[in-house]
Amino acid sequence: MAESPHHAIATTLLDGMVQAASPVVSPDGRYVSFVTSRVDLEKNTYKSQVWLASTTGEFAPYPLTSGDPGESQPAWSPDSRQLAFVSGREGAQGAKKGERTLHVIPVASPGETRTIAVRKDGLDSPTWSPDGRFIAFTSRVPDERYSADDESWQSPRRITSFFTRLDGENFVFDRPNHVWIVAADGTGVPRDLTPGDHDHGSFCWTANSRALVVAAARHADWDLDLATDLHLVPLDGPITPLTDRSGVYSSPSTSPDGKRVAFLGYDDSSIYPQNVRVGVLDLATSTYSWVSTDVDRTFETTVGNVAPVWIDDATILATAEDRGQCHLMRIDARGTTAPTAVTTGARCVKAFDHRAGITAAAVSSSTRPTEIHLWRNGNETVLTNVSADIVARVKPVDWERFAVPVKNPTRDIDTKIDAWIMRPHDFDANKTYPVILNVHGGPHTQYGETYFDEFQAQAAAGFVVVACNPRGSSGREEAWGQAIMGPKHPKRPGTGWGGADLEDVLNVLDTALERYPFCDRGRVGMQGGSYGGYMATLLAARHAGRLRTVCTERSVNNLLTEEWSSDIGTMFRVEHGPDPVADPDEYTRMSPSALARDIDVPVLIVHSENDLRCPISQAEELFVTLRLMKKEVVFYRFPAETHELSRSGSPVHRRQRFEIILDWFAEKLA
């Protein structure tokens, strides 16, 4: 691939890019451990390290581990003297390349790092038991077929359910995720607490260290009703459900008194999207109540999900989205008073923890990658400055927020669309600039007040950036997110995809072009990925003269074939209404591919060959259709990449993607 005119911009944005994440506070409140991840373009890899910091300023933050090969997921022992973490160290207890290893390192005293578990197929979420005897974790259990030398020797897969694959993981039904425990002192071998065919997810220990509360779908027809329950998993004894197989419940967290479990979820698994709530379940009676309903916002956030954290027996911390922001919320565990915001302002809290009066959080803004912040007695301090070099080099541009009235309100919802505009680098108010309109994926996600390399790249290349959260997005009242559910949905009918959302996006674009004279209305392009790619292809046909070109990436172009082939295929029916067997025409009606004859602008297609969320056939169908009609289309296929190319793909591919897209818009919007 020849060097791009935008090679320097892409390299500047990516090489050495570092952020802080996953803060965990020691039980005594003296320390915070966190993880940094740094891009290394030369080696085409990411380097992650576990760091240690003092909450009192006793010493400056420093890396506790070497960062090779990729340490992460720190977890404190109950006595605050040791830290567990996950790595992939070859040779540790005979670990081979690609295997994951669990280690414990002393913090409060000298000593060697010891390896206490090695797993062939992943190792995640290490969590100490309250008595300090065990560490629980999750790990996949591969079927016997995977022991064959290569696939030509493997036995055939017997499929009896949906959701057999997962983007980034490939086949998972024959590699279920189980919950394991291992002695924290390194003696003995890991023990599987959840054997069988079912997949298990988030978990927490009970206060007496005798059991765990685990989120899992262990019932018959789980792939049809889409319910996920909380289960009590004892160290010895039968597994019992704590919820009733009608909703979606996850991310459990045990109260200090051991009597209750906070969790995230909603009650009706047949409806999506919904604003995820915080609930509290009584372990003795298995009854629960929702305690966050006075705030009509989702507590499942686009920037990262964290289980609720108990401050004390009466108070819970959780994060909620709010119109492009994401904040810590203090919640009454009884639900008798409304949640209140702990953090405010134009920023997003991506992860957090609380112990011994100390709250630590990973916080980002539009001009600052994620850093670790601390709160003590209501006072906030910034603990880290790991992104200083990248900020000095990139010189991130801030954006301006503006609101656009909804033209045709649906249901009883707020009638303003949240939108943002970012001026290009070296902005001159006397000039006009080309514009790139952006639409996010989801659709039930949000653009927000967080550092986004996509927008910084567009601004650095001389474009005005316009973005918004149209109806269907998250971060708003539940009715806002449900406004584009299918018109034939039996419970929450809306306009369907391509209805109110399309109207809002075009409304925002028209308002920006009218309100900001530096926007050149004759040079407007549009970019979107996943659902945003759906909107890009749709707008290529329905822009009514507003656009000169679009870039549609990892997109959904044919909703009918997407429901057959996606790793989450058959889930879209709870959003659209009828299933694709009962009413295939409804899926075709909303599909941009059905409007291909009306596409009258050049189209750039970017897709990953290993994308399972929106399989590459979605791109192939669009390319073949447009090429047969002799329309202008260029198709880039990225090998060995998944749906997450733009976020966590190989650094070289991420740089090449930036170059391709920026070069395309520079040419077409010249």
C-alpha positions in Angstrom: 0.0 0.0 0.0 1.5 3.3 -1.1 2.1 5.9 1.6 -1.0 8.1 2.1 -1.1 11.9 2.2 -2.6 11.4 5.6 0.1 9.0 6.9 1.5 11.5 9.3 -1.8 12.3 10.8 -2.7 8.7 11.4 0.8 7.9 12.8 0.6 10.9 15.2 -2.8 9.9 16.5 -2.0 6.2 17.0 1.7 5.7 17.8 2.3 5.8 21.5 -1.4 6.4 22.3 -1.9 5.5 25.9 -4.8 5.5 28.3 -5.4 4.5 31.9 -8.1 2.0 32.8 -9.5 -0.5 35.3 -8.9 1.2 38.6 -9.2 -0.9 41.7 -8.8 0.5 45.3 -7.1 -1.6 47.9 -9.5 -2.6 50.8 -7.5 -0.4 53.2 -7.8 2.6 50.9 -4.0 3.2 50.7 -3.4 2.2 47.1 -4.9 2.2 43.6 -3.9 -0.3 41.0 -4.8 0.4 37.3 -3.8 -0.7 33.8 -2.3 1.3 31.0 -2.5 0.3 27.3 -0.1 1.8 24.8 0.0 1.5 21.0 3.3 0.4 19.5 3.0 0.9 15.7 6.5 -0.3 15.0 5.8 -3.7 16.6 2.2 -3.6 15.5 1.0 -4.4 19.0 -0.4 -3.1 22.3 1.5 -3.1 25.5 -0.5 -3.2 28.7 0.9 -2.9 32.2 -0.4 -3.0 35.8 0.5 0.1 37.7 0.4 1.0 41.4 -0.3 4.4 43.0 -0.7 5.8 46.4 -3.9 7.5 47.4 -2.1 9.8 49.8 0.7 11.0 47.6 3.2 8.8 49.4 4.8 7.9 46.1 4.2 8.7 42.4 2.4 6.1 40.3 4.7 3.5 38.7 4.4 0.4 36.6 4.3 -2.7 38.8 4.7 -5.2 35.9 6.9 -5.3 32.8 4.0 -5.1 30.3 5.1 -8.0 28.2 3.1 -9.9 27.3 0.1 -7.8 28.3 -0.7 -7.8 32.0 -4.2 -6.7 33.0 -7.2 -7.1 35.4 -5.6 -6.4 38.8 -7.5 -7.6 41.8 -6.7 -6.9 45.5 -6.5 -9.4 48.3 -8.8 -8.7 51.2 -5.8 -7.7 53.4 -4.5 -5.3 50.8 -1.1 -7.0 50.8 -1.2 -8.8 47.5 -2.4 -8.1 44.0 -3.6 -10.7 41.5 -3.4 -10.0 37.7 -3.7 -11.8 34.4 -0.9 -12.2 31.9 0.3 -14.6 29.2 3.8 -15.4 30.4 5.3 -18.3 28.5 7.1 -20.8 30.7 5.1 -19.9 33.9 4.0 -23.3 35.2 4.7 -24.6 31.7 2.5 -22.1 29.9 2.7 -22.0 26.2 2.3 -19.2 23.7 -1.3 -18.0 23.6 -2.2 -19.4 27.0 -3.3 -17.1 29.9 -1.8 -17.1 33.3 -2.9 -15.9 36.7 -0.3 -14.4 39.0 -0.1 -13.0 42.5 2.4 -10.3 43.4 3.2 -9.1 47.0 2.7 -5.3 47.4 3.1 -4.6 51.1 6.2 -6.7 51.5 9.1 -8.1 49.5 8.6 -11.3 47.6 8.4 -13.0 44.2 5.5 -13.0 41.8 4.0 -16.5 41.8 1.9 -18.2 39.1 -1.2 -19.9 40.5 -3.1 -20.9 37.3 -2.6 -21.5 33.6 -5.5 -21.8 31.2 -5.4 -22.7 27.5 -8.5 -20.7 26.5 -8.7 -17.4 28.3 -8.7 -16.3 31.9 -10.7 -13.3 33.1 -12.1 -11.4 36.0 -9.9 -12.7 38.9 -11.7 -12.0 42.2 -10.5 -12.9 45.7 -12.9 -14.6 48.2 -13.6 -12.4 51.2 -11.7 -14.8 53.4 -8.6 -14.6 51.1 -8.4 -18.4 50.5 -9.5 -18.5 46.9 -9.5 -16.6 43.7 -12.4 -17.1 41.3 -12.1 -16.4 37.6 -13.8 -17.3 34.3 -12.2 -19.4 31.6 -13.5 -21.2 28.5 -13.6 -25.0 28.4 -12.9 -26.2 24.8 -14.5 -29.3 23.4 -12.3 -32.3 22.8 -12.3 -31.6 19.1 -9.9 -28.7 19.7 -7.2 -31.2 20.8 -6.8 -32.3 17.1 -3.7 -31.1 15.3 -5.7 -29.1 12.8 -9.3 -28.6 11.6 -9.1 -31.4 9.0 -9.0 -33.8 12.0 -11.7 -32.2 14.0 -15.1 -33.8 14.4 -18.2 -31.9 13.0 -20.0 -29.4 15.2 -23.5 -30.4 16.3 -25.6 -27.2 16.4 -28.8 -27.1 18.4 -29.1 -23.5 19.4 -28.5 -19.9 18.2 -25.5 -17.7 19.2 -22.9 -20.3 18.5 -20.2 -17.8 17.6 -19.1 -14.4 19.0 -17.3 -11.6 17.2 -13.6 -11.8 18.1 -13.9 -15.3 19.5 -15.4 -17.3 16.6 -17.1 -20.5 17.9 -18.1 -20.3 21.5 -20.9 -22.8 22.0 -18.4 -25.6 22.2 -16.1 -23.5 24.4 -18.4 -22.4 27.1 -17.3 -19.8 29.7 -17.2 -21.3 33.2 -16.5 -20.0 36.7 -13.5 -21.5 38.4 -11.7 -21.2 41.7 -8.1 -21.8 42.7 -6.3 -21.6 46.0 -4.8 -18.1 46.4 -1.6 -19.6 47.9 -0.9 -21.5 44.7 -1.5 -25.0 46.1 -3.8 -27.4 44.2 -5.3 -27.0 40.8 -8.2 -24.8 39.5 -11.7 -26.3 40.0 -14.7 -25.8 37.7 -17.8 -24.7 39.6 -20.1 -24.6 36.6 -19.5 -27.7 34.4 -21.7 -28.4 31.5 -22.7 -26.7 28.2 -23.9 -23.4 29.5 -22.0 -20.1 29.3 -21.5 -18.1 32.4 -20.6 -14.4 32.8 -20.2 -11.8 35.5 -20.1 -12.9 39.1 -19.4 -11.9 42.7 -18.6 -13.8 46.0 -21.0 -14.0 48.8 -19.8 -12.4 52.1 -19.2 -15.8 53.8 -16.9 -17.0 50.9 -19.1 -20.2 50.5 -20.7 -19.4 47.2 -20.8 -17.0 44.2 -23.6 -15.2 42.5 -23.3 -15.7 38.8 -25.1 -14.3 35.7 -25.9 -17.1 33.2 -28.6 -18.4 30.9 -28.9 -22.0 32.2 -32.5 -22.8 31.3 -34.0 -24.5 28.2 -34.8 -22.3 25.2 -32.5 -19.6 26.6 -31.6 -18.7 23.0 -35.3 -18.1 22.2 -36.5 -16.1 25.2 -33.1 -14.3 25.6 -33.4 -14.3 29.4 -30.3 -14.2 31.6 -30.6 -15.0 35.3 -28.6 -14.6 38.5 -27.7 -18.0 40.1 -26.3 -19.0 43.5 -23.3 -21.2 42.8 -22.0 -22.8 46.1 -18.4 -24.1 46.3 -20.1 -27.5 47.1 -23.7 -28.2 46.2 -26.4 -27.6 43.6 -26.7 -24.4 41.5 -30.0 -22.6 42.1 -31.6 -19.7 40.2 -32.2 -16.5 42.1 -34.4 -14.8 39.4 -37.3 -16.0 37.4 -36.2 -16.5 33.7 -38.1 -13.6 32.3 -35.6 -10.7 32.3 -32.0 -9.9 31.7 -29.9 -9.6 34.9 -26.1 -9.3 35.3 -23.2 -7.6 37.0 -23.9 -8.8 40.6 -22.2 -7.1 43.6 -22.6 -8.3 47.3 -23.5 -5.8 50.0 -21.1 -5.4 53.0 -23.6 -7.1 55.3 -23.8 -10.1 52.9 -27.6 -10.0 52.8 -28.2 -8.4 49.4 -26.8 -8.3 45.9 -27.0 -5.2 43.7 -27.1 -5.9 39.9 -28.0 -4.4 36.5 -30.8 -5.4 34.3 -34.5 -5.2 33.2 -37.5 -7.4 33.5 -38.8 -8.2 30.0 -36.3 -9.9 27.7 -38.7 -9.6 24.7 -38.0 -5.9 24.4 -34.9 -4.1 23.2 -33.6 -1.5 23.8 -34.4 -0.6 27.4 -32.8 1.6 29.9 -30.8 -0.8 32.1 -31.6 -0.2 35.8 -29.9 -0.9 39.2 -31.7 -3.6 41.2 -31.2 -5.0 44.8 -31.9 -8.6 45.5 -32.5 -10.1 48.9 -30.5 -13.4 49.1 -32.7 -14.9 51.7 -35.9 -14.5 49.8 -34.8 -14.0 46.2 -37.0 -10.9 45.9 -35.7 -7.8 44.4 -36.6 -4.2 43.6 -35.4 -1.6 41.2 -33.7 1.3 43.0 -32.7 3.6 40.2 -36.0 4.2 38.4 -36.3 7.9 39.4 -33.5 8.5 36.9 -34.8 7.5 33.4 -31.3 6.8 32.0 -29.5 3.6 31.2 -26.9 2.3 33.7 -25.4 0.2 31.0 -23.0 2.6 29.4 -21.4 2.8 25.9 -18.0 3.6 27.4 -17.8 0.5 29.5 -19.9 -1.5 32.0 -19.0 -1.9 35.6 -20.9 -3.7 38.3 -22.5 -1.5 41.0 -20.2 -0.9 44.0 -21.5 -0.7 47.5 -20.2 2.3 49.6 -22.0 0.9 52.7 -25.0 -1.1 53.4 -27.3 1.8 52.5 -25.6 3.3 49.4 -24.5 2.1 46.0 -22.4 3.6 43.3 -23.1 3.0 39.6 -22.5 4.9 36.3 -25.3 6.2 34.1 -25.3 7.9 30.7 -26.8 11.3 30.3 -27.0 13.1 27.0 -23.5 12.4 25.9 -22.0 12.4 29.3 -21.5 9.4 31.7 -21.4 10.0 35.4 -21.1 8.3 38.8 -24.4 8.1 40.6 -25.0 7.6 44.3 -28.0 5.4 44.8 -30.2 4.7 47.8 -30.1 0.9 48.2 -33.7 1.0 49.4 -34.9 3.1 46.4 -36.7 5.6 48.7 -34.8 8.6 47.4 -33.7 9.5 43.9 -30.1 8.8 42.7 -27.8 11.8 42.8 -24.8 12.6 40.6 -21.4 12.3 42.2 -19.6 13.7 39.1 -20.7 16.4 36.7 -19.5 18.2 33.6 -18.6 17.4 30.0 -16.8 14.1 30.6 -17.3 10.4 30.8 -16.5 8.0 33.7 -15.5 4.7 32.1 -14.7 2.5 35.1 -14.6 3.0 38.8 -14.1 1.4 42.3 -14.7 2.4 45.9 -13.1 1.2 49.1 -12.5 2.7 52.5 -13.8 6.1 51.6 -11.8 6.4 48.4 -13.4 6.4 45.0 -11.1 5.9 41.9 -12.4 6.3 38.4 -11.1 6.3 34.8 -12.3 9.6 33.3 -12.0 11.0 29.8 -13.1 14.2 28.0 -13.2 15.2 24.4 -9.7 16.6 24.6 -8.1 14.2 27.1 -7.6 10.4 26.9 -8.6 8.4 30.0 -6.8 9.2 33.3 -7.3 8.0 36.9 -9.2 10.5 39.2 -9.6 10.1 43.0 -12.3 11.4 45.3 -11.8 11.6 49.1 -14.3 13.5 51.3 -15.9 15.0 48.2 -12.6 16.4 46.9 -11.4 15.4 43.4 -7.8 15.0 42.3 -6.2 13.7 39.1 -3.9 10.9 40.0 -2.2 10.2 36.7 -0.9 12.0 33.6 0.0 9.1 31.4 -1.4 10.8 28.2 0.6 14.0 28.5 2.9 13.2 25.6 0.1 12.2 23.2 -1.9 15.3 24.1 1.1 17.5 23.5 1.7 15.9 20.1 -1.9 15.6 18.9 -3.2 18.9 20.3 -6.8 17.6 20.5 -9.5 20.0 19.3 -12.6 20.5 21.6 -16.1 20.5 20.2 -19.1 22.7 20.6 -22.4 21.3 21.8 -25.7 22.5 20.2 -29.3 21.4 20.3 -31.7 20.9 17.4 -35.5 20.7 17.9 -37.2 17.5 16.8 -39.4 18.1 13.8 -41.9 15.4 14.4 -41.8 14.3 18.1 -42.7 10.7 18.9 -44.2 9.7 22.2 -43.8 11.9 25.3 -40.1 12.7 25.1 -37.7 15.6 25.3 -37.9 17.3 21.9 -34.2 18.4 21.5 -31.5 16.4 19.6 -28.1 16.5 21.2 -25.4 17.4 18.6 -21.8 18.5 18.4 -19.6 20.3 16.0 -15.8 20.3 15.9 -13.8 22.8 14.0 -10.7 21.7 12.0 -7.1 22.3 13.2 -5.8 25.8 12.5 -9.4 27.0 12.1 -9.9 30.4 10.3 -13.4 31.9 10.7 -13.0 33.6 7.3 -12.8 30.3 5.4 -15.2 27.5 4.6 -14.4 23.9 5.1 -15.6 20.5 4.0 -17.9 18.6 6.4 -18.0 15.0 7.6 -21.3 13.9 9.2 -20.9 11.0 11.6 -23.5 8.5 12.9 -22.6 6.1 15.7 -23.2 2.3 15.9 -25.7 0.6 18.0 -28.2 2.2 17.5 -28.7 2.2 21.3 -25.3 3.8 22.1 -24.2 7.4 22.2 -21.6 9.8 21.1 -20.2 11.4 24.2 -17.8 13.7 26.0 -14.8 11.4 25.7 -11.6 11.4 23.6 -12.4 9.9 20.2 -9.5 9.5 17.8 -11.9 9.3 14.8 -13.0 12.9 15.3 -9.5 14.2 16.0 -8.3 12.6 12.8 -11.0 14.3 10.8 -10.3 17.6 12.4 -6.5 17.2 11.9 -7.2 16.5 8.2 -9.0 19.8 7.7 -12.7 18.7 8.0 -15.5 20.1 10.1 -16.9 17.2 12.2 -20.6 17.0 12.9 -22.1 14.3 15.1 -25.4 13.7 17.0 -27.4 11.3 19.1 -30.7 10.9 17.1 -33.7 9.0 18.3 -32.8 5.4 18.9 -29.6 6.4 20.8 -29.0 5.8 24.5 -28.2 8.4 27.1 -31.8 9.7 27.2 -35.2 8.7 28.5 -36.2 5.1 27.6 -38.8 6.3 25.1 -36.1 8.1 23.1 -34.2 4.9 22.6 -37.3 3.0 21.7 -38.6 5.5 19.2 -37.2 3.5 16.2 -38.4 0.1 17.3 -40.3 -1.6 14.5 -43.8 -0.3 13.6 -45.1 -3.9 14.0 -43.5 -4.5 17.4 -46.3 -6.0 19.6 -45.3 -4.0 22.8 -43.4 -0.8 21.8 -44.1 0.1 18.2 -42.0 2.9 16.7 -41.0 4.2 13.3 -38.5 1.5 12.6 -34.9 2.0 11.5 -34.6 4.6 8.9 -37.6 6.6 10.3 -37.3 9.1 13.1 -33.5 8.5 13.2 -33.0 9.4 9.6 -35.1 12.5 10.0 -33.1 13.6 13.1 -29.7 13.1 11.4 -30.7 15.1 8.3 -32.3 17.8 10.6 -29.0 18.1 12.5 -27.0 18.4 9.3 -29.3 21.0 7.9 -29.1 23.0 11.2 -25.3 22.9 11.3 -25.0 24.0 7.7 -27.4 26.9 8.4 -26.0 27.9 11.8 -22.3 27.7 11.1 -21.2 29.7 8.0 -17.7 28.0 7.9 -19.4 24.8 6.8 -19.3 24.4 3.0 -22.8 23.0 2.2 -21.5 21.9 -1.3 -18.8 19.7 0.2 -20.4 17.3 2.7 -19.6 13.7 3.2 -20.9 11.1 5.7 -19.3 8.3 7.7 -20.7 5.6 9.9 -19.9 2.1 11.2 -22.1 -0.8 12.1 -25.6 0.8 12.5 -23.9 4.0 11.5 -22.8 2.2 8.4 -26.5 1.2 7.8 -27.3 5.0 8.0 -24.4 5.8 5.6 -25.7 3.4 3.0 -29.3 4.6 3.6 -28.2 8.3 3.2 -26.3 7.5 0.0 -29.8 6.9 -1.4 -31.9 9.3 0.6 -29.7 12.4 1.1 -31.8 14.6 -1.2 -28.8 16.4 -2.7 -27.0 17.1 0.7 -24.1 14.7 0.3 -21.2 14.2 -2.2 -20.0 10.9 -0.9 -20.3 8.3 2.0 -18.1 5.9 3.8 -20.0 2.9 5.0 -18.0 0.5 7.2 -18.7 -2.8 9.1 -22.3 -2.0 8.1 -25.6 -3.6 8.0 -27.0 -3.3 4.5 -29.5 -6.2 4.3 -31.4 -6.6 7.6 -32.9 -9.9 6.4 -29.5 -11.7 5.8 -28.1 -10.0 8.9 -30.7 -11.8 11.0 -29.6 -15.1 9.4 -25.8 -14.7 9.6 -24.8 -12.4 12.4 -23.3 -13.8 15.6 -26.3 -12.2 17.3 -28.7 -13.1 14.6 -32.3 -13.7 15.8 -31.9 -11.0 18.4 -33.0 -8.2 16.1 -36.6 -9.5 16.2 -37.0 -8.1 19.8 -36.2 -4.7 18.3 -37.9 -4.8 14.9 -41.0 -6.8 16.0 -41.8 -9.8 13.8 -39.2 -12.5 13.2 -37.7 -12.8 9.7 -39.6 -16.1 9.0 -43.0 -14.6 9.8 -42.4 -11.3 8.0 -39.3 -11.2 5.8 -40.7 -8.2 3.9 -40.5 -6.0 7.0 -36.8 -6.6 7.2 -36.3 -6.0 3.4 -38.4 -2.8 3.7 -35.9 -1.3 6.1 -32.8 -2.5 4.3 -30.6 0.1 2.5 -29.7 -2.5 -0.1 -33.2 -2.3 -1.3 -32.6 1.3 -2.3 -29.3 0.7 -4.1 -30.7 1.9 -7.4 -31.2 5.3 -5.8 -27.6 5.7 -4.7 -26.1 8.6 -6.6 -22.9 9.4 -4.8 -19.5 7.6 -4.7 -19.4 4.9 -2.0 -16.4 3.7 0.0 -16.9 0.3 1.7 -14.6 -0.7 4.6 -15.1 -4.1 6.2 -13.2 -6.7 8.2 -13.0 -10.2 6.9 -13.5 -11.8 10.3 -16.4 -9.6 11.3 -19.1 -11.8 12.8 -21.4 -9.1 14.1 -21.9 -7.7 10.6 -20.5 -10.4 8.4 -18.5 -9.4 5.4 -21.3 -10.7 3.2 -23.1 -7.5 4.1 -20.3 -5.5 2.3 -20.1 -8.0 -0.5 -23.8 -7.8 -1.3 -23.6 -4.0 -1.5 -20.4 -4.0 -3.6 -21.7 -6.5 -6.1 -25.0 -4.6 -6.4 -23.4 -1.2 -6.9 -20.8 -2.6 -9.3 -23.3 -4.4 -11.5 -25.2 -1.1 -11.8 -21.9 0.6 -12.7 -22.0 3.0 -9.8 -18.8 4.4 -8.3 -17.8 2.1 -5.4 -14.5 1.1 -3.8 -14.3 -1.8 -1.4 -11.4 -2.4 1.2 -11.3 -5.7 3.0 -9.1 -6.0 6.1 -7.8 -9.5 6.7 -7.6 -11.0 10.2 -9.8 -8.2 11.7 -13.2 -8.3 13.5 -16.0 -5.8 14.1 -13.6 -4.0 16.4 -11.0 -3.0 13.8 -11.3 0.8 14.4 -11.0 0.3 18.2 -8.7 -2.6 18.9 -7.6 -3.9 15.5 -3.9 -4.3 14.8 -2.2 -0.8 15.0 -1.0 -1.0 11.4 -4.5 -1.8 10.1 -5.9 1.0 12.2 -3.4 3.4 10.7 -4.2 2.2 7.2 -7.9 2.5 7.8 -7.4 6.1 8.8 -5.4 6.8 5.7 -7.9 5.2 3.4 -10.9 7.1 4.8 -9.2 10.5 5.1 -7.7 10.2 1.5 -11.2 9.3 0.2 -12.9 12.3 1.7 -10.0 14.6 0.8 -10.5 13.6 -2.9 -14.3 13.5 -3.0 -14.8 16.7 -1.1 -12.1 18.7 -2.8 
